[in-house]
């Protein structure tokens, strides 16, 4: 019940009831409503700032759960990256070495993505950095897995063709032991027999009588058979064995194969001679791998026992010997 207020009237020496005009009443009501509204707004702001609504609590729980899942996913992607790196290491240094294949270049393995704004659509959110990094890791792993999968396809194919590859790689002496007098010169720097200066000798010289058979050291196709006056090879034959290998036979007295002809390991391709820059009958033999001349001594394993192989390495490795 509203309180009734009185005032003392000195003229009448009595208390008189205070009567408020409608303006005063309207003013008081406005002050009351304004204060109530202001207090209400203040309480609402405080509630929104410090007290979560049920919907906000639900969204916060989902957000925390999502952040935790992204963190776990990022850790799992790191573990997958380590496993993938181990597979790549095995692929390059074990599997491809076994099948004599070149390792995959890092420029291909390191999966790069073009465009600076690839993840621009993920920006502008509270977790943009976390989501962006996770998406980038996933893209990189996906690309690397694709590259590795294709590499394993190649390795499987190489394994299927291993027997064919072994048949093509040079693996025997081009001159039989029974016809061989000696190895006149091995791979390395030697004294040139004509110019009498040190010069790189990129093959092995087999001394044998003129007319001694020369054998193809692996399956392949004859690339060349001609005289090369300026090179000093005389009559020579080049065989492409595939898989990056070629073999060259020089100073021949005669050639019994033609360009384009397919030959098998052990097949006679010509005879020892003394053509070109040569001072005595012998065969100059080279092995090339991907265009680079390499030491043929490493490709006689089909013909020799371990003792014979060791002996022939010592013979071919004598320094400063001249080559014919």
ABEGO torsion letter per residue (X at the ends): XBBBBBBBBAAAGBBBBBBBBAAAAAAAAAAAAAAAAAAAAAAAAAAAAABBBAAAAAAAAAAAAAAAAAAAAAAAAAAAAAAAAAAAAAAAAAAAAAAGBBBBBAAAABBBBBEAAAAAAABGBAAAAAAAAAAAAAAAAAAAAAAAAAAAAAAAAAAAAAAAAAAABBABBABBAAABABBABBBEBBBBAAAGBBBBBABBBBBBBBGBBBBBABBEBBABBBBBAAAGAEBBBBBBAEGGBBBBBBGBABBABBBGBBBBBGBBAEBBBABEBBABBBBBBBBBBGGBBBBAAAAAAAABBAAAAAAAAAAAABBGBBBX
